[in-house]
Amino acid sequence: MQRLNTYLTIFGKPRYLGFANINEESGFDLERPKWAVIRTSRGYEMGLPGGIITPEQQEMYRQTTAKFDDSSEAMLQDVDFVREADADDIENYYTCRNEEDEALLVGRDILAEYKIDMKLVDAEYMLDRRRLYFYFTAEQRVDFREYVRELAYEFRTRIEMRQIGARDEARIVQGIASCGRQCCCSYWLRGFSPISIRIVKEQRSALNPMKISGICGRLMCCMSYEKELYSELWSSLPGPGAKIKTEKGIYTLESLDVGSKQVNIRFPGGRLIPVAISEFADFKETVLRGEEWGEDKELAEKKRRAAERMAAVKARAERLKNRALRRSSRTSKPKASMPTKKPDSQTPNPKQKPKAKPNPANPEQAARPKRRKPKKPRANPEA
């Protein structure tokens, strides 16, 4: 009994999804990514099987894609596995890709002659070149029958025109989104869920078209899968721009930071300070009581300590100043005058040494004559 494995397969420039049943006896495995030749509703194409999926996963994919917007082709369909692609198939595939660029330029030149209000976005050959698809955008319904006949005569194959929306255009072109990365629709998002302005309002985002629109000009797809997260975060918060009026001023809720789960609040002094969502209720009660919060509380404590140190320095300087004034007042008073007495000649001066009196008991001292200093000879003026 043959056992079939169902592989989820990607094919086509719009990146369609398909379920391909592959027999185990065919020898096809996925040790490394391999191309496969498949038959779809459009013809023979090159597909890239991604892996085996279970029936439960198939049902999940069918339910998910059923919510997407309608398109000219089914985003999810059953495809037939023909064979594993060989070197010739792969070479033929890339040859078609190169020829599609030339076909798109030729198609645009012919379109300029007919002056039809439409825009050619891309072209795609089937693997057997029996069909050439042209993807275009238009604001309204256009008549391109003459234009298609001209294209069929030019390329000698069957021409298929597929009108796509602005989102499909971004997916096919594979542009860069405002976040700086490749558009989600061009590499992993397989369909477009309907997005309305109500979702934007529920997320409390600013209604600025430049911020909420993608490169396709429509509302960004990421809002559809961020809806539940924003609903959970905003459930305990007022809307953006909400104000808390206190005695010290007005606190304004500016924005929400989803990554850190914080709200940015503008304090009365003008500073923008983040507050955790879980602490917002405590923050509101604290500021309504007139108390400080977060950095303001730390700043107030630092100011209080600095004021105490400054008061202590001023008090010490005042004490030193008063002490210096008291000292200067004592030294500036005049002393009381005391009556002066003339020194008595009989009164001995304690500082003057007494003269040595001759000792009569010492005959040598008594008989010793006093020595006189020799006089210096006078200078002779005649000499």
C-alpha positions as CSV (number, residue, x, y, z in Angstrom):
1,M,0.0,0.0,0.0
2,Q,1.4,3.3,-1.0
3,R,1.8,5.9,1.8
4,L,1.3,9.5,0.8
5,N,2.7,12.5,2.8
6,T,1.2,15.9,2.4
7,Y,3.7,18.7,2.0
8,L,3.0,22.4,2.4
9,T,4.3,23.9,-0.8
10,I,5.0,27.5,-1.9
11,F,4.7,28.5,-5.5
12,G,4.2,31.5,-7.8
13,K,5.3,35.2,-7.4
14,P,2.3,36.0,-5.2
15,R,3.6,33.2,-2.9
16,Y,0.6,30.9,-3.0
17,L,0.2,27.9,-0.7
18,G,-0.6,24.4,-1.8
19,F,-1.0,20.9,-0.4
20,A,1.0,18.4,-2.5
21,N,0.6,14.7,-1.8
22,I,4.0,12.9,-2.4
23,N,4.5,9.2,-2.3
24,E,7.2,7.9,0.0
25,E,8.4,5.5,-2.8
26,S,9.3,8.5,-5.0
27,G,12.4,9.0,-2.9
28,F,11.7,12.7,-2.3
29,D,13.0,13.9,1.1
30,L,13.7,17.2,2.7
31,E,17.2,16.9,4.0
32,R,17.9,20.1,2.2
33,P,15.5,22.5,0.3
34,K,14.6,21.1,-3.0
35,W,12.5,22.3,-6.0
36,A,9.7,20.2,-7.3
37,V,7.7,20.4,-10.5
38,I,4.0,20.7,-9.6
39,R,0.7,21.1,-11.6
40,T,-1.6,23.9,-10.3
41,S,-4.8,25.5,-11.5
42,R,-2.5,27.9,-13.6
43,G,-0.3,25.2,-15.2
44,Y,3.0,23.6,-14.6
45,E,5.1,25.5,-12.1
46,M,8.1,25.2,-9.8
47,G,7.2,24.7,-6.2
48,L,9.2,24.6,-3.0
49,P,7.9,22.0,-0.5
50,G,8.3,23.2,3.1
51,G,7.6,20.1,5.1
52,I,5.1,17.4,6.0
53,I,1.9,18.6,7.7
54,T,-0.8,16.7,9.6
55,P,-4.6,16.8,8.8
56,E,-5.1,19.0,11.8
57,Q,-2.6,21.5,10.5
58,Q,-4.3,21.4,7.0
59,E,-7.6,22.3,8.6
60,M,-6.0,25.1,10.5
61,Y,-4.5,26.5,7.3
62,R,-7.9,26.3,5.5
63,Q,-9.7,28.1,8.3
64,T,-7.0,30.8,8.5
65,T,-7.0,31.5,4.8
66,A,-10.8,31.6,4.6
67,K,-10.6,34.9,6.6
68,F,-8.4,36.6,4.1
69,D,-9.6,39.0,1.5
70,D,-10.9,37.5,-1.8
71,S,-8.3,37.4,-4.6
72,S,-8.4,36.4,-8.3
73,E,-6.6,33.2,-7.4
74,A,-7.1,31.0,-4.4
75,M,-4.4,31.6,-1.9
76,L,-4.6,28.0,-0.7
77,Q,-5.2,25.1,-3.2
78,D,-4.5,21.4,-3.7
79,V,-1.7,20.8,-6.2
80,D,-0.3,17.7,-7.9
81,F,3.3,16.6,-7.5
82,V,4.9,15.8,-10.9
83,R,8.5,15.1,-10.1
84,E,11.6,16.3,-8.3
85,A,13.1,19.2,-10.3
86,D,16.4,18.3,-12.1
87,A,19.1,20.6,-13.4
88,D,17.3,21.4,-16.6
89,D,14.1,22.3,-14.8
90,I,15.9,24.7,-12.5
91,E,17.8,26.3,-15.4
92,N,14.5,26.7,-17.3
93,Y,13.0,28.3,-14.2
94,Y,15.7,31.0,-13.8
95,T,15.6,31.6,-17.6
96,C,11.9,32.4,-17.3
97,R,12.6,34.8,-14.4
98,N,15.1,36.7,-16.6
99,E,12.7,36.9,-19.5
100,E,9.9,38.2,-17.3
101,D,11.9,41.4,-16.6
102,E,12.1,42.0,-20.3
103,A,8.5,41.1,-20.9
104,L,7.4,43.7,-18.2
105,L,9.3,46.5,-19.9
106,V,7.8,45.6,-23.3
107,G,4.3,45.4,-21.8
108,R,4.8,48.9,-20.3
109,D,5.9,50.3,-23.6
110,I,2.8,48.9,-25.4
111,L,0.6,50.2,-22.5
112,A,1.9,53.7,-23.0
113,E,0.6,53.6,-26.6
114,Y,-3.0,52.6,-25.6
115,K,-3.1,55.2,-22.7
116,I,-5.1,52.9,-20.4
117,D,-5.4,54.0,-16.8
118,M,-3.7,51.0,-15.3
119,K,-0.2,50.1,-13.9
120,L,1.7,47.0,-14.7
121,V,3.4,45.6,-11.6
122,D,5.0,42.4,-12.6
123,A,5.0,39.5,-15.2
124,E,5.3,35.8,-14.6
125,Y,5.9,32.9,-17.1
126,M,4.6,29.4,-16.4
127,L,7.3,26.7,-16.6
128,D,6.1,25.5,-20.0
129,R,5.7,29.1,-21.3
130,R,2.2,28.4,-22.4
131,R,0.9,31.2,-20.3
132,L,2.3,34.7,-19.4
133,Y,0.6,36.4,-16.4
134,F,0.6,40.2,-16.1
135,Y,-0.3,41.6,-12.7
136,F,-1.7,45.2,-12.7
137,T,-3.4,47.7,-10.5
138,A,-6.2,50.1,-11.5
139,E,-8.5,52.4,-9.6
140,Q,-11.5,51.3,-11.5
141,R,-12.6,48.7,-14.2
142,V,-10.7,49.1,-17.4
143,D,-11.2,47.7,-20.9
144,F,-7.9,46.1,-22.0
145,R,-9.1,43.7,-24.8
146,E,-7.1,45.4,-27.5
147,Y,-4.1,45.6,-25.3
148,V,-4.2,41.9,-24.5
149,R,-4.4,41.0,-28.3
150,E,-1.3,43.2,-28.9
151,L,0.5,41.4,-26.1
152,A,-0.4,38.0,-27.4
153,Y,0.8,38.9,-30.9
154,E,4.1,40.2,-29.3
155,F,4.9,37.2,-27.1
156,R,3.2,34.4,-29.1
157,T,1.6,32.8,-26.0
158,R,-1.6,33.1,-24.0
159,I,-1.9,36.2,-21.9
160,E,-3.6,36.3,-18.5
161,M,-4.3,39.6,-16.8
162,R,-4.7,39.6,-13.1
163,Q,-5.8,42.7,-11.2
164,I,-4.3,43.0,-7.8
165,G,-4.7,45.4,-4.9
166,A,-2.2,47.7,-3.3
167,R,-1.3,45.0,-0.7
168,D,-0.7,42.4,-3.3
169,E,1.6,44.8,-5.1
170,A,3.7,45.3,-2.1
171,R,3.9,41.5,-1.6
172,I,5.0,40.9,-5.2
173,V,7.5,43.8,-5.3
174,Q,8.9,42.7,-1.9
175,G,9.5,46.2,-0.5
176,I,11.0,47.5,2.7
177,A,8.6,48.5,5.5
178,S,8.8,51.5,7.8
179,C,10.4,49.3,10.5
180,G,13.4,48.8,8.2
181,R,12.8,45.1,7.5
182,Q,11.2,43.3,4.5
183,C,7.4,43.5,4.4
184,C,5.8,40.7,6.3
185,C,3.5,39.9,3.3
186,S,6.5,39.2,1.1
187,Y,8.1,36.5,3.1
188,W,5.9,34.9,5.8
189,L,2.4,36.5,5.8
190,R,0.3,34.5,3.4
191,G,-2.9,36.5,3.4
192,F,-4.4,39.8,4.3
193,S,-6.9,40.0,7.2
194,P,-9.4,42.8,7.0
195,I,-8.2,45.8,9.0
196,S,-10.4,48.8,9.9
197,I,-9.9,52.1,11.6
198,R,-11.7,50.6,14.7
199,I,-8.7,48.4,15.4
200,V,-6.4,51.5,15.4
201,K,-8.7,53.3,17.8
202,E,-8.8,50.3,20.1
203,Q,-5.0,50.3,20.2
204,R,-5.2,54.1,21.1
205,S,-2.7,54.9,18.4
206,A,-2.4,58.4,16.9
207,L,-4.5,58.7,13.8
208,N,-1.6,59.9,11.6
209,P,-1.7,58.3,8.1
210,M,2.1,58.4,7.9
211,K,2.5,56.3,11.0
212,I,-0.3,53.8,10.6
213,S,0.0,53.1,6.9
214,G,2.4,50.7,5.1
215,I,4.2,51.2,1.8
216,C,1.0,50.0,0.1
217,G,-0.9,53.0,1.5
218,R,-3.2,50.7,3.5
219,L,-3.3,50.2,7.3
220,M,-0.3,48.2,8.4
221,C,-0.9,44.4,8.6
222,C,0.9,44.2,12.0
223,M,-2.0,46.0,13.7
224,S,-4.2,42.9,13.1
225,Y,-2.0,40.6,15.2
226,E,-1.1,43.2,17.8
227,K,-4.7,43.9,18.6
228,E,-5.0,41.4,21.5
229,L,-1.7,42.6,23.1
230,Y,-2.7,46.3,23.0
231,S,-6.2,45.5,24.3
232,E,-4.6,43.7,27.3
233,L,-2.2,46.5,28.0
234,W,-4.7,49.4,27.7
235,S,-7.3,47.6,29.8
236,S,-5.8,49.1,33.0
237,L,-4.9,52.5,31.5
238,P,-6.6,55.6,30.4
239,G,-6.3,56.7,26.8
240,P,-3.2,58.5,25.4
241,G,-3.2,62.1,26.3
242,A,-5.0,61.5,29.6
243,K,-4.1,64.1,32.3
244,I,-3.8,63.9,36.1
245,K,-4.3,67.3,37.7
246,T,-2.6,67.7,41.1
247,E,-1.5,70.6,43.3
248,K,2.1,70.5,41.8
249,G,0.9,70.5,38.2
250,I,-0.5,68.3,35.4
251,Y,0.9,64.8,34.6
252,T,0.2,63.8,31.0
253,L,0.2,60.2,29.6
254,E,2.2,60.6,26.4
255,S,2.6,57.1,24.9
256,L,2.8,53.3,25.5
257,D,6.0,51.2,25.2
258,V,4.9,47.7,24.4
259,G,8.3,46.1,24.6
260,S,9.0,47.2,28.2
261,K,5.3,47.4,29.2
262,Q,5.7,51.0,30.4
263,V,3.9,54.3,29.8
264,N,5.8,57.5,29.2
265,I,4.4,60.3,31.4
266,R,5.2,64.0,31.0
267,F,5.8,65.5,34.5
268,P,5.0,69.1,35.3
269,G,8.6,70.1,35.0
270,G,8.6,68.9,31.4
271,R,10.6,65.7,31.9
272,L,9.4,62.4,30.3
273,I,9.6,59.6,32.8
274,P,8.6,55.9,32.1
275,V,6.3,54.3,34.6
276,A,5.5,50.5,34.6
277,I,1.9,49.7,33.7
278,S,1.6,47.5,36.8
279,E,2.6,50.6,39.0
280,F,0.4,53.1,37.3
281,A,-2.4,52.9,39.9
282,D,0.1,53.4,42.7
283,F,1.6,56.3,40.7
284,K,-1.7,58.0,40.3
285,E,-2.6,57.7,44.0
286,T,0.9,59.0,45.0
287,V,0.8,62.1,42.9
288,L,-2.8,62.9,43.9
289,R,-1.6,62.9,47.5
290,G,1.0,65.5,46.6
291,E,3.9,63.2,47.1
292,E,6.9,62.7,44.8
293,W,7.4,59.7,42.5
294,G,10.4,57.9,41.1
295,E,13.1,60.2,40.0
296,D,11.3,63.2,41.4
297,K,11.3,61.6,44.8
298,E,15.0,60.9,44.7
299,L,15.7,64.4,43.5
300,A,13.6,65.9,46.3
301,E,15.5,63.8,48.8
302,K,18.8,65.0,47.4
303,K,17.6,68.6,47.5
304,R,16.6,68.2,51.2
305,R,20.0,66.8,52.2
306,A,21.8,69.6,50.3
307,A,19.6,72.2,52.0
308,E,20.4,70.7,55.4
309,R,24.2,70.7,54.7
310,M,24.0,74.3,53.4
311,A,22.1,75.4,56.6
312,A,24.7,73.7,58.8
313,V,27.5,75.5,56.9
314,K,25.8,78.9,57.3
315,A,25.2,78.3,61.0
316,R,28.9,77.5,61.5
317,A,30.0,80.6,59.6
318,E,27.7,82.7,61.7
319,R,29.2,81.3,64.9
320,L,32.7,82.0,63.7
321,K,31.7,85.5,62.7
322,N,30.2,86.3,66.1
323,R,33.3,84.9,67.9
324,A,35.6,87.1,65.8
325,L,33.5,90.1,66.6
326,R,33.7,89.4,70.4
327,R,37.5,89.1,70.2
328,S,37.9,92.3,68.3
329,S,35.7,94.2,70.7
330,R,37.9,93.1,73.7
331,T,41.2,94.1,72.1
332,S,40.0,97.6,71.0
333,K,39.2,98.9,74.7
334,P,41.9,101.4,76.1
335,K,43.8,100.3,79.4
336,A,43.4,102.3,82.6
337,S,46.3,104.8,83.3
338,M,48.5,104.0,86.3
339,P,50.5,106.8,88.2
340,T,54.1,106.7,87.3
341,K,56.9,106.9,89.9
342,K,60.4,108.2,89.4
343,P,62.9,105.6,90.1
344,D,64.7,106.1,93.4
345,S,68.5,106.4,93.2
346,Q,68.8,104.3,96.3
347,T,66.5,101.7,95.0
348,P,68.5,98.9,93.3
349,N,67.6,98.0,89.7
350,P,67.0,94.3,89.6
351,K,68.0,94.1,86.0
352,Q,71.4,95.9,86.6
353,K,74.2,93.7,87.8
354,P,75.9,94.9,91.0
355,K,79.5,96.1,90.7
356,A,82.1,93.9,92.2
357,K,83.5,95.5,95.3
358,P,87.2,95.0,96.1
359,N,87.8,92.3,98.5
360,P,90.2,93.4,101.2
361,A,91.0,89.8,102.0
362,N,92.6,89.4,98.6
363,P,95.7,91.5,98.5
364,E,96.4,90.9,94.8
365,Q,92.9,92.3,93.9
366,A,93.4,95.3,96.1
367,A,97.0,96.1,94.8
368,R,96.1,95.5,91.1
369,P,95.8,98.8,89.4
370,K,93.1,99.6,86.9
371,R,94.0,99.1,83.3
372,R,93.4,101.9,80.9
373,K,92.9,101.5,77.2
374,P,95.8,102.8,75.2
375,K,95.1,105.9,73.2
376,K,95.4,105.7,69.5
377,P,98.1,108.0,68.1
378,R,96.9,110.9,66.3
379,A,97.6,111.2,62.6
380,N,100.4,113.7,61.7
381,P,99.0,116.2,59.2
382,E,102.5,117.2,58.0
383,A,103.3,113.6,57.1
